[in-house]
Amino acid sequence: MYRFIYSDNFQNYLNFIGIVFVKTYIYNNAMNIINRIITISLLLSVVSFKVFASPPPAYEGRGLYTSYCQLCHGVGGKGDGPLAKAMKTKPADLTTTVRSRSDTILLKIITGSGRQTITGRDRHNVVSDAMPEWKDIFSDSQLRALIAYLRFLGNSKHSLMGDPNVGAELYQKYCRVCHGSEGDGDGVMTKLMGIMPMDHTNPNATNPLSNTELVNNILNGKGRFMPAWEGVLTKSDVEALVSYIRLLSH
């Protein structure tokens, strides 16, 4: 039988093999992390200037409302716009009237198309003879977006504390990497890090939170993965973000 001679040289060889193994393991893991970082950077560079394919309905509807409806119906939809005093018929308080009407009826009121099931009239003037008909101005998708915003005015208990247009830009710049470009919580970081951000399109998730709570969560962070943005975003920025988030869920 042969005796195995355990020499210092063999020990040195084992040490060398061990060091190579550890270094290889560290290198592979480091490269794995680097590859992930590169992947994220590439994804962000590709989408950094990409605007969402279709804007959130209530967000788009607010733009239409501001351009076409606000002069008569007012900023908050109360019927107190700057032209209201000059009108013989007071514009409707949309925060109350839309609650008793279905989307189908609202479409007929806005467009003036079809028979009204409430009064049986063919024209749109359930609300007012003075109200214009918009069927030749708005597309079907715009009409749906406008109704989504009217629903927000009538049903939301949270006011818009900032400018949603500013909030939309900030959201795409800072928030979509986790919350997704459309706000439904499917950003590129979710799969890479195994996180589940809040779905901002879900009113059951956002409505229980007051505007103040949302502002504090953004400024100060929350939990393990929601970073604090104080020092990066101003309070005015955050208020604009909160206003945009409110419209995402309508």
N, C-alpha and C positions, 0 to 999 in steps of 0.2 A: 504494500500500500504506500501511496505517496502522501506525505504530510504537506499540508498547505502552509506555506511560510508567509505570515502576516508581517510585512515589512513597512517601514516608514514611507517608502516610495509608493507602496500600494495605498496607504492612508492618504498621502498627498493626492494620488490619482482620484480617490473617492471624493476628497474635498473639492478637487477641480470639477469633477462631474456634477457634484451638488451645486456648486456655484453657477455652472453653465445652465443647469436645469432651472434654478431660481431666477437667474437673469432672463432666460428665455420666457419663463412664465410671466415675469413682470413686464417684459417687452411686449408680449402678446396682448396682455391686458391693457397696457398703455396704448398700444396701437388700436385696440378695440374702442377705447374711450375717445382717442383722437379721431377715429373714423366716424364715430357718432357725432362728435362736435362738427366735423367737416360736413356731414350729412345735414345737420341742422342748419349750418351756415348757408349751405347751398339752397336748401329749401326756403330759408328766409330771404335769400337774395332773389330767388325766382319769384316769390310771391310778394315781395316788399312793395311793389307798385301795382299789384293786382287788386282791383276793386271788386267787391262781391258781385257775382253774376247778376243777381237781382236784389235790389235793396229791400230791407224788411218792409212789409206792407204799411204798417203804421208810420214808419219813418218817411217813406215816399208820400204817403197820404198827408202828412203834416206839411210837406213842401207845397203840395197842391192846395191845401187848405189856406196856407199863408198867402199864396198868390191870388186865389180866386174867391175865397169865402170870408176871410178875416175882416175885410173892410165893412161888411154888414153884420156878420155874426160875432165879431170880436175875437180877441186872442184866446180867451177861454171858452168860446162857444156859447156865451150867455146871451147873445143877441144885442150886444152893446158896442158894436163896432163904430168907427168914426162916421160912417154914413147912415147909421141907424136913425139918428135924430131927424134927418132930412127925409126919411121915408114915411109915406102915409101908413103903411102897414109895418108894425114892428117886426123885425126879424125874429125867428124862433130861437128860444133857448135850447140849443142842441143837447145840452147836458141832461135835459129831462125828456125832450121829445123823442130822441132816438131810442130810449129805453123801451118804449111801447111799440116800436116798429121793427119788423123783421128786415133782414138784408134785402129781400125781394121788394118790399114796400119802399125801402130807402132808395133802391135803384130806380124805381118808378118815379119817386119824388124828384130825384136829381136829374134824371134824363127826360122826364115827361113822356115816357113810352109806356104803352099798355094801359089797361083799365085798372083803376084804383079799387082794390077790394074793400077799402074802408068807406069810400063815398060813392063808388061806382062811376066817378068821372073819368074821362079819357086822359085829361091833362094832368100835369104834375101838381097842380095848385092845391093840394091838400094843406100845405103850409101857408102859401101866399100866392096871390095872382102876380105879385111883383117879382117872384123868384125866377131867374132865367132857367132855361132848359139847357143842359150841358151834353146832350147826346152826341152832338157834332164836335165837341171839344175834347172830351176824355175818351181814351180807349177802355176796353173792358177791364184790363188789369189796373188802370188808373182809378177806375170807379171802385173796384174792390179795395184798393189801397186807401182811397178817401174814406170809405165806410169803416175800414179798420181804424183809422184815426178818429173818426166820429165815435166809435165804440170806446176808444181810449178816453175821449173827453167825457163821455157819459158814465163810464164805469170805474175808471181808475180813481183810487183814493190818494194817489201820489201825484203831486204837481211836477212839472218840468222846471227844475231849478237852474238849468243852464241851457246852452245852445246845443241841441242834438247834432247839428252839422259839424261843430267842433268835436263833439264827442265821438262821432263816427270816424273821423280821421285818427283821433287818438286811440280808439278801440282797435283799428286795423294796425296801428303801429306798435302798441304795447300789449294788447290783450289776446289777439287772435292766436298767438303761438300756443296758448293753452286752451282758450275758450272757443277757438275756431273762428273763421272769417264771418260766419253767419250767427255766431253766438251760442251754438248748440252743444258746446263742450267737447268738440272733436278736433282740437288743434294738434299740430304735429308733435308736440311734447307729450301728449297723453299716452301714446304707445311706447315712446322711448323711455319714459319714466314710470309708466304704470299708474298714472294719476287720473282722477275723475273730477275735473273742474265743474263748477256749477253751470247748469244749462240755463242761460239767460233768456232763452225763448220760452221757458216754462213758467207761466205766471204763478203756479203753485210754489215755485222755488223763490221767486223774487218778490211777489206781493206781500208776504208776511214781514219783509224787511222794510223799515222806514228809510226815507232818503238819508237821514242822519246816520243810520247803521251802515248803509252802503258806502257812504263817504268815509266813515271811520275804518271800515274793512279795507278799502282801497289805500287809504293813507297809511294805516298802521299794520296792514297785513293780517292774515288769519290762518291758523293752523300751520302745518309743516310746509306747505307748498305755495300758499298765497303770499307773495312778497309785499313788503311795505313800499309804497311809491312816494312817500313824503320825501321831498328834496329833489325828486325827478319831475313830479307833476305838482302844479299849483292847486290850491283849493278850487279855483275857478275851473281848471282843467278837469278836476275830479267831478265837480258838479255837472259839467257838460257830459262826462262819461256816464254818470248816473242817469241823466235825462235820456241818453241814447239807449241805455239798458232798459229803461222803462218802456220804450217803444218797441224793443225787440220782442217783448212778450205779448204784443197785441197784433 
